[in-house]
Amino acid sequence: GEGQGVRVTHATVGKVIDSGIKNANDMGAAMAPAAVDTIITHFEDTGRNVKDYDLIITGDLGSVGRSIAVELGIQKNQDLSMLNDCGVLIFDSSQDTHSGGSGCACSAVVTAGFLMNGLRSGRFKRILVIGTGALLSVTSSQQGESIPGIGHAVVLESPDQQAGNL
């Protein structure tokens, strides 16, 4: 019935973080610090931790950015080894995509398809999705400017989770 679908139960607005990355071919490294900051802020704001989620997933840090995020988590006393990434999930190594693809497309397709289906079916009860972005332009990149990153998070919960059936 109405109101029984997947719900957004929390949102955490991220902040712009500039770690000095200047290589436009390494946007995962530019976005990873912002994603980790948002995850930690979310945990502090909600009193939750990684164990409260079936899945914590970023937009498109790619395999390199995901590894950086896990390492940054360790430095901040957060075990983010279960962190996954839409860009990593949507491609496999035979496709020669290197670190990832279009973050907007990867996030949208994986979230609207795989993740939503997993929540509806009960495979997942609660997911933290962090949309990641690299704030650059052709001009800023050509001028050698650093690439700030940002990440905003939402919690998606299955209907079973909302009813307290977890």
C-alpha positions as CSV (number, residue, x, y, z in Angstrom):
1,G,0.0,0.0,0.0
2,E,0.9,3.6,0.0
3,G,3.8,4.6,2.2
4,Q,5.2,1.1,2.4
5,G,8.1,1.6,0.1
6,V,11.8,2.3,0.6
7,R,12.3,5.5,2.6
8,V,15.0,8.1,3.0
9,T,15.3,8.3,6.8
10,H,18.4,10.5,7.3
11,A,20.5,12.9,5.2
12,T,24.0,14.2,6.0
13,V,25.1,17.3,4.0
14,G,28.8,17.1,3.4
15,K,31.3,19.9,3.2
16,V,33.9,20.8,0.5
17,I,37.3,19.4,1.3
18,D,40.4,20.3,-0.8
19,S,43.3,17.9,-0.2
20,G,45.4,19.5,-2.9
21,I,44.9,16.8,-5.6
22,K,45.5,18.4,-9.0
23,N,45.3,15.4,-11.4
24,A,41.9,15.4,-13.2
25,N,42.5,11.8,-14.0
26,D,42.5,10.9,-10.3
27,M,39.2,12.3,-9.1
28,G,38.7,9.4,-6.7
29,A,41.6,10.6,-4.7
30,A,40.1,14.1,-4.8
31,M,36.7,12.9,-3.5
32,A,37.7,10.3,-1.0
33,P,38.5,12.7,1.9
34,A,35.2,14.4,1.5
35,A,33.3,11.0,1.4
36,V,35.1,9.8,4.6
37,D,34.4,13.2,6.3
38,T,30.7,12.8,5.5
39,I,30.6,9.2,6.7
40,I,32.2,10.2,10.0
41,T,30.0,13.2,10.4
42,H,26.9,11.0,9.8
43,F,28.1,8.6,12.5
44,E,28.7,11.4,15.0
45,D,25.3,13.0,14.2
46,T,23.3,9.8,14.4
47,G,25.2,7.8,17.0
48,R,25.5,5.0,14.5
49,N,28.5,3.1,13.1
50,V,29.3,0.7,10.3
51,K,27.6,-2.2,12.0
52,D,24.3,-0.4,11.7
53,Y,24.4,-0.7,7.9
54,D,24.1,-3.6,5.5
55,L,26.0,-1.5,3.0
56,I,27.9,1.8,2.9
57,I,28.5,2.8,-0.7
58,T,30.0,5.8,-2.4
59,G,29.2,7.2,-5.8
60,D,32.2,6.7,-7.9
61,L,35.5,6.9,-6.1
62,G,36.6,3.9,-8.2
63,S,38.9,1.2,-7.0
64,V,41.8,3.7,-6.2
65,G,39.6,6.2,-4.4
66,R,37.9,3.4,-2.5
67,S,41.2,2.2,-1.2
68,I,42.2,5.7,-0.2
69,A,38.9,6.1,1.6
70,V,39.5,2.9,3.6
71,E,43.0,4.1,4.5
72,L,41.7,7.5,5.6
73,G,39.1,5.7,7.7
74,I,41.8,3.8,9.5
75,Q,43.6,7.0,10.2
76,K,40.4,8.3,11.8
77,N,39.8,5.1,13.8
78,Q,37.0,4.0,11.5
79,D,37.0,0.5,9.9
80,L,35.5,1.2,6.5
81,S,36.8,-2.0,5.0
82,M,33.1,-2.9,4.1
83,L,32.8,0.3,2.0
84,N,31.7,-0.4,-1.5
85,D,31.5,1.9,-4.5
86,C,29.0,2.2,-7.3
87,G,31.8,2.7,-9.9
88,V,33.5,-0.4,-8.8
89,L,30.2,-2.5,-8.7
90,I,29.0,-1.4,-12.2
91,F,32.2,-2.4,-14.1
92,D,34.4,-5.4,-14.1
93,S,38.1,-5.7,-14.9
94,S,37.4,-7.0,-18.4
95,Q,35.9,-3.7,-19.4
96,D,39.2,-1.8,-19.0
97,T,37.6,1.2,-17.2
98,H,40.6,1.5,-14.9
99,S,39.3,3.2,-11.8
100,G,35.7,3.9,-12.6
101,G,33.3,5.7,-14.8
102,S,30.8,8.6,-14.7
103,G,30.0,9.1,-11.0
104,C,26.6,10.6,-11.7
105,A,25.6,7.6,-14.0
106,C,27.2,5.0,-11.7
107,S,25.4,6.3,-8.6
108,A,22.0,6.7,-10.3
109,V,22.1,3.3,-12.0
110,V,23.4,1.3,-9.1
111,T,21.1,3.1,-6.5
112,A,17.9,3.1,-8.6
113,G,18.4,-0.5,-9.8
114,F,20.5,-2.8,-7.7
115,L,20.2,-1.1,-4.3
116,M,16.5,-0.3,-4.5
117,N,15.7,-3.8,-5.6
118,G,17.8,-5.1,-2.7
119,L,15.9,-3.0,-0.2
120,R,12.5,-3.9,-1.7
121,S,13.4,-7.6,-1.6
122,G,14.7,-7.5,2.0
123,R,18.3,-8.4,0.9
124,F,19.3,-5.0,2.4
125,K,17.6,-3.4,5.4
126,R,19.6,-0.2,5.8
127,I,22.1,1.4,3.4
128,L,24.2,4.6,3.6
129,V,24.7,6.0,0.1
130,I,27.2,8.8,-0.3
131,G,27.0,10.7,-3.6
132,T,30.5,12.0,-4.3
133,G,31.5,14.9,-6.5
134,A,34.7,16.5,-7.8
135,L,34.4,20.3,-8.1
136,L,36.4,21.2,-11.2
137,S,36.1,22.7,-14.6
138,V,38.1,22.4,-17.8
139,T,39.5,25.8,-17.1
140,S,40.4,25.2,-13.4
141,S,42.0,21.9,-14.4
142,Q,44.0,23.5,-17.2
143,Q,45.2,26.2,-14.8
144,G,46.6,23.6,-12.5
145,E,44.1,24.4,-9.7
146,S,43.4,21.7,-7.0
147,I,40.2,19.7,-7.2
148,P,38.0,20.0,-4.1
149,G,35.6,17.1,-3.4
150,I,32.3,16.8,-1.7
151,G,30.0,14.0,-0.6
152,H,26.4,14.1,0.6
153,A,24.8,11.0,2.3
154,V,21.3,9.6,2.6
155,V,20.1,6.6,4.5
156,L,17.8,4.3,2.6
157,E,15.7,1.8,4.6
158,S,13.5,-1.1,3.5
159,P,9.9,-1.3,4.6
160,D,10.8,-4.1,7.0
161,Q,13.4,-2.0,8.7
162,Q,10.9,0.8,9.3
163,A,8.5,-1.6,10.9
164,G,11.2,-2.6,13.3
165,N,11.4,-6.2,11.9
166,L,15.2,-6.2,11.7
